[in-house]
Amino acid sequence: MIFAASRRWWLRRTLPFRITAIATTVTLLALLGLAYLAGRLLAPLLVDSADAELSRVLHAAAARVSEGQQPPSHMDIQVRVLDTAGAPVDGGPAAPLGPEDIDTLKAGSPVLRDGGPPDRWLGTVATAPDGSQRLVVVGAGLLGHQAAQGAALRWLLGSAVAGAAIAGLATWLAVRSTLRPVERMRRAAGRLPAGERLPLPQAHDELRSLAGALNALLVRRDEASARLRRFTGDAAHELRSPVTSIRVQSEVAVANPDPELSHEVLEEVLGESERLSALLDGLLALARSDAGELPAAEPVELVTQARSAIDRMPPGAPAVRIAGPGTECWARASHAEVELVLDNLLRNAARYARAQVVVSVLSAGAWVRLVVDDDGPGVPAEHRQRVFDRFYRVADDRARTSGGSGLGLALVAEVVRRRGGRVALTESPDGGARVQVAWRAFS
């Protein structure tokens, strides 16, 4: 619960705040780690510095003892000459060293005493002119060692905090400065009227790419708005036509209560109702397709479906036959989609065919093709791409006998392309129209 609340609080912060907080936190942790490491290394550095000075004095004192002379004294460094047991032979008092310290110094290792103020001792064995062995030791107090180490650590920690604060401020200013052009671009995009585009920055950087992406998005928005306006206008016109016809026919039947006329009117009303129902079904199918509602793919046998679609053709339609080998061809689609495609293609071909319609089902590797040919007047080349647009007609003919609603081929193209297939319109061998539909084969 606490984690979820913290995450929601964090996600509500601005982008500069989040970037600055992360950068400051990382910088502070890194500097604190470096400060701790430097504090730990400071003590060995101080001791090494004392060892360098003591070593210089020790070598000079050992050389004097080897020559039979008394080593010189130093103001801050004790120089003592002892026998190998640790007893003084230089006439001075006993050295402040224990037996373990004497053994360590004879072995050539340094000694650090922490009983009070820390002191450092170095020693070496020298041979006097009479052949006796002497232990020469030098020592110095490390005054201020602990204070220097504590002060240095405090300074380092303070510097880490100050450095993190400076890094956070610099990050905040840099992020604000970097995002300022993005904010201006956002406000400009929100105020742009239809048809206008954002100016592209001169620098070829990420902002130019962002402006280009926003312009592409605006182009798609304008195209979608234009398509929606055309679709709405055409749909309103198409719906108005059958509704108006039904209303007029009903008014005629009410004004003239003649049984024979009423029967004719009812037939007209029935036809217009069927036309209206088909139009609404088409609009609903397109709306579902636009919303991305795609049924699950399944294997569909095209030859069997084509024969069923031929059986569903209305009486009086031109002859429809299946050409080709007639072997099974399985497509990756759904039964409803294949039925919709076949019904629309066969009815469209039958509307313009003079004598016959030919259906071919072919297999081509990873694809299966459905080809519908008619012997009608065909479609001029300049119209063959646009016939798959919604409500588009080669001729502006809205009569019920020759012109459809303009949704049939649009529905075919929509359901096939959303399934990953292809649709094309060319010329048939008989001079009419050939519509080719390709689905991926089900393997």
N, C-alpha and C positions, 0 to 999 in steps of 0.2 A: 504493500500500500504506500509506504513512504517512498520507495523507489519510483513507483508510478507517478506519484505527485511531484517528485523532484524532476522527473523526466518531462512532465507536462510544463512545469515552470521553466525548465531550461529551453524547451522548444518554443515557448512564447517570447523569449528574449530576441532582440534584434541580432542580425548577422554580425555587425561590428562588435557588439558586446560579447558574443560567443567566441569569435576569433581572438579578441583581445584577452578574454579570460583564459583561454587555452594557452595562448602564447605566454602570458604572464606567469601562469602556473608552471609551465614547463621550464621557463627561464629561471624562476625562483628555485625550483627543485634542483636544477643543474648547478646554479651558483652556490646553493647551500651545500650540496655534495662536494663541490670544489673547495669551499671554505673549510669544511670538516677535514677533508684530506690534507689541505695545506696546514691546518692546525696540528694534525697528527705528525706531519713531516717537519714541523718547526723545531721541536725538541732535538731530534737527531742532527739537524743542521747546526744548532747552537753547540751541541757537544762536539761535533766534528770541527767546528771552528776553534774550540778550546784545545782539542787534541792536536791541531796543527801547531799552535803556539807552544804547547807543552812538549811536543816532539822535538821542536827546534832547540829548546832549552836542555832537554834530556840528552841529546846527542853531544852538545857542547860540554855538559857536565861529565858524561862518561869519558869523553876524550881527555879531560883534565885529570880524572881519577886514574886513567891508564898511564898517564905521564907522572903520577905520584904527586900531583898538586891538588889543592883544595878547590872544589868548584866554586865559582862566584855566586853570591846571593842575588836574589831578585826581589823587587818590591812586592809584587802580587803573586809570586810563584815560590812555593817552598821547594828547596833543593836539599835532599838528604842523602847521606852515604851510610849504608847499613851493611852488616855482615849477612851471610846467607840465612841466618836464623832470624833476622829482623832487628837485632840489637844495634843501636847507633854506634858508629865508629868515628863520627865527625865532631864529637864533643857536645852535641846537642841533646835535648831531652828525647824521650822515647817518641817514636813516630806514631801518629794516631791510626795505626793499621793493625789489624788482627792477623793471626796466623794464616787464615784462608786468603786474606788480601796479599800477604807476603808471597804465598805460593803462586797466586795468580800473576802477580807482577814478575816473579822470577820466570814464569812461563812466557812472558812477553805480552800478556793480555792486559788491557786497561781495567781500572776499577772505578766504579761510580758509587759513592757513598751517599745515602739518602737519610741518615739519622737526624740531621738538622738541616741547615742550609746545604744543599748538595755540593760535593766537591769531587774533582776528577783527579785520578792519579795514573801516571805512567811510570814504568820501571824497566831497567835492563841490567844485566850482569856484566860488570867490567873487571878486568884482571889488573891488579896493582903491580908495580915494578917488582915487588918481592914475591910475586906469584900467588898472593892471596886473592880470593874471589870477593868482590864487593857488589852489593846491590845498590845501584843508584836509582833513586825515585824522585819524581817531581810531581807536585800537586798544586791545584788552584781551586778556590771556591767559585762555584757558578752562581754568583750573586745576581739576583733579578731574573733567574732562569724561569721560575714558575710564573712570576708577574708578567714577564715578557710574553710567555706562552699564552696566558689568559687574555692579556691586552690584544695580542695579535688575533686571537680567535674572535674576540668581540668586534674588532675592526673588520675582520673578514665577513662575519655574519651581517654587520651593518651594511657593508659594501654589497653583499648579495641582495639584501632587501632593496637597497637603493637602485642597484642595477636592474632588478626585476621591475621596479616601478617605472624606471626610464624606458625599459623595453616595452612595457605595457602601454605607456603613453605614445611611444613611437608607433607601435602597432595600431593603436586606435586611430591616430592621425592618418597613417598610411591606408588603412582600410576605408576610412571615411572618404579620403581623397580618391581612392580607386573606385569606390561605388557611386561617387557623385555623378559621373557621366551615365551610369546605368539608371540611376533615379531620374535624371533628366530624360533619358530615352523612354522610360516607363511612362512618365507624365505626357510626353509628346505622343506616344502610341495611343494613350487613352483619349487624347483630344483629336486624333486624326479623323477626318470625315471619310466617307466611302470613296474609294478611288485614289486616295492620297497614300504616299509611302514615306517612310523615314529616310532622312538623308544618311548616306553612308559616310562614316568617318574616313579621313584621308589615310590614317595609319592602318596598315594591314595587320591588325591585332585581333584579340578576342572580341572587342567591342564591335568591330566591323562585321565579324562573323555573326554576333548576336543581332545586329541590325538587319543583316541579310536574312537570318532565320525569321525574325519578326515580320519582315516584308513578305517573305514567302507565306507566312501564316495569314497575313492580311489579304494576300491574293486569294488564298483558299477560302477565307471568310467571305470576301466579296463574291467569289464564284458560287459558293454555297447559298448566299443570300439571293443572288440572281436566279439560280436554279429553283430555289424555294418560291420566289415570286412567280416565275414562269409556271412552275408546277401547280401552285395555288390557283393562278388564273385559268390555266387549262382545265384543272379539275373542276373548278366552279362552272366553267362553260359546259363541260361534258355532263355534269350533274344537272345543270339547268335544262339542258335539251330534253332528256326523257321525262323529267318532272313536269316541264311545261306541256309536253305532249300529252302526258297522262291527265293533267288538269284540264286541258282544252277538250280532250275526248270525253272526259267525265261531264264537263259543262254541256257538251252537245247532247249526250245521252239524257241528262236531266231536262234539258230544254225540249227534247223530242222523244217522248216516251213510246217510241215505236219498237216492237220486239225485234224485228229484223235489224234495225239500226243499232239497237242496244247490243245485239250479238256481235255485230261488226266492231262496235266500239270496245266491247270486252276483249275481243281478239287483239285489237290494237293496244289496249291497255296491258294485256298479258305480254305482248311482245316488248313493249317499252319497259315493263317491269323486269323481264328477263335481262334486257340490255342494261338496265340500271343495276340489277343484282350482279351481273358480270363485271360491270365497271367498279362497283364497290369491292368486289372480291379482289380485283386487280390492284386497286389502291391499297387495300389491306395487306396484300402480299408484298407490295413494294415497301410499305411502312415497316413491316416485320423484317424485311431484308435490310433496310436502312438501319434498323435498330440492332443488327448483328445477330438476329435469331436464326441460327443455322442448325438444322437437325443433324443427328449423328450420321456419319457415312456408313453405308452398307452395300453389299454387292447387289447390283441390279442388272438383270439380263435384258438387253436392249431389244433383241429380236422379238421376244415374247411381249414386251411392253409395246412395241410398234404394232404388232398384230392386234392387241387390245385397243389401241388408239384408233386403228382403222375401223374396228367394229363399232366404236362410239361415234363415228362420223354421221351427221344427220342425213336423212333421205334426200335424194336429189343432188347430192354432192358429186363432183367428178370422180371418175374411177381412181382408186388409190391401190398401188401394188408395191410389193417389196421386191427389190432387186438384190443381186449379190449372192454370195454362197449360202447365206441363211444359217451359218454356224453360230453357236452361242458366243456372245460378246458381253463380258461382265464389266460394268462401269462402277467406279467409286462415287456414289451419289446417294440419293434417297428415292424411294418409289414415288413420293409426292412430287419431287422436283422433275423426275423423268416424265411423269404423266403431264405435268404442266407444260414442259417443253414440247412434247409430242402433240398435245391438243392444240396449242397455239400455232405451232408450225404447220400442222396439217390443215387447220381451219383457214389460216392466212393463205396457204398455197391454194386451197380449194376455192377461195374467194376470187382469185384472179386467173386460175387455170382455165384453159379452153376445153381440154378433153381429159387430161389425166395428170396424176401426181405420182411421182416415183420416190420411194423411200429406200435408202441403202444404209446398211449397218456394216461397218468395216472395222477390222482390227489392225493397228499399226504399232507394234512394239509395246511401248509403255502407255499408249493412248488407244481409245476406241472412238470411232467417229460415226456420227449420225448425219446423213446427207438427205435433204428434202429438195427435189427438183419439181418445177411445174413448167407447163408450156404456155404460160401467159405472156403478157407484154414485157415482163422483166422490170428491172429498176435501173435507171440511168446511173452511170458511174459516179457522178457528183453527189448522189444521194445515198450511196451504199453504206457509208459510215454512220450517217445521221439517222437512218431508219431505226437504230436501236436506242435512240433518245426517247424519252417519255413524251407522248402526245405528238410525236412528229409524223407527218404524212408527206408522201411524195407530192400528191395533189391535195389541195385544201378541200377535200370532199368529206363531208360529215353525214352524208346520206346513209341510211341504214342498210341499203342494198349493196353498196360498194365500199364505203369507208367504215373502218372499225373505230374503236376508241383511241387507237394509237398507243395502247399499253401492251399489246401482245408480245411484240418483239423486244420491247424494253424489259418485260418480265423474263423472257428467255435469256437475254444477255445478263441480267442481274443474277439470276440463280446459278447460271453456269460459271460466270466469272468468280462469284464468291466461293465456289467449290474448287477454284483453281483451273477451270477449263477455258476454252476459247470458242468464240463465235465469229463467223465471217459470212458475208453475203457477196456472191459473185454471180456470173451468168451461167445458166444451165446449158447443156448440149442442145436442148430444144429451143433455145432463145429466150426462155423465161428466167425466173430467179432461182438461184441455188443457195440454200442456207446450210452451212456446215457447222456442226457442233462437235467439239472434242472434249471428252472427259478422260481423266486418268484411269487406266485399266486397274481393275481389282485383282491383285495377285495373292 
